[in-house]
Amino acid sequence: MRCEYWGDIPSRMPTCYRCGQPITTRERFRRKVKTGELLRRRFQTSKPSAVTTRFGMRMVCRDCAHTLDAEWRRHELVQYVELFIAIGLLLIVLLARFFG
């Protein structure tokens, strides 16, 4: 295809968002990855007041997709363990209050 303004449009192979490796047709995976972070500071004290993290769906290779999936599973596991510990402590406090 020839365009007068742009010249020839090259057909480029897509690359992984995380590692930059070329991705073949069968190895395309879309995952939610961290795309940016914004740190807001207070003017007078220059201390951070808020951190905003942005995520977006990007194309990644098979190895990066497996790594991202493993990181997400680990993150979910930690959240469930924290939840069960909090519920256990709450039950201990309630039982100690009623029966203690």
N, C-alpha and C positions, 0 to 999 in steps of 0.2 A: 504494500500500500504506500503510495507516494502522496505526501502533503507538501504543498508549495512552501509553507512557512517553516515546518519542522524538518523537512527532508525525510529520509527513511526512518521509520519507526522500528527500532531494534526489538527483537523478541528476547526478553531477558528471562532468565530462570529465577524464580523466587528464592529468597534467602531466609534463613532462620533469623528471627528477631533477636534472640539471645546470643547465639554464637556466630552467626554470619555464614554458616555453611550453606551451599546450594541445596535446595530441596527438590527431589524428584516428585512426579505426580502422585505416586503411591504413598509417599511419606509426609504428606501435608496434614498437620494437626493444628487446630485452632484452640488456643488456651488464653485464659485471662492472665495477663502479665502486668507488672508494675511499669507504667510508662512515664511517671514523673512524680515529683514531690515539691510541695511549696511550704516554706517555713516563714511564718509571719512573726515579726518582732515588734515589741512595743517601742515607740519612738524614744521615750525618755530613758528607759532603763536598758534597752537593747536586749532584753531577755525574750526568749521565744514565747509567744502567746498561743500559737496554734500550728499544728502540722497537718497539712492536707496531702494525702497520697492519692494519686490517680492511677486507675487501672483501665486496661482496654484489651479487646480481643485481638490477638496477633497470631500470625502463622509461625509455627516453630517446627523444628525437625523432630524425629522420633526420640532421640536421646534426651533432648531438652523437654519434650512432652512427658517422658517417664520421670525425669527429675522433678518437674513441676507437680506432677501427680503425687509423687512421694512426699514432697514438701507439704502439699495440701492435706494429705492423709495424716502426716505427723502433727500438723497444726490442729486438725479436728480432734485427734486423739488427746492432745494436751488440753483442749477445751472441755472434752468429756470428763477427763480425770479431774480437772478443777471443779467442774459442776458436781461430780459425785462426792468429792471431798467436802464441798460447801454444804451439800444436802446432809451428809453424814454428821458434820459438826452441828448443824441445826437440829437434827434429830437427837443427838447426844444432849444438847443444851435443853431442849424441850423435855426429854425424858428425865433429866436431872431436876428440872424445875417441878415436874408433876409428882415424881416419886422420891425425890431427895429431901 
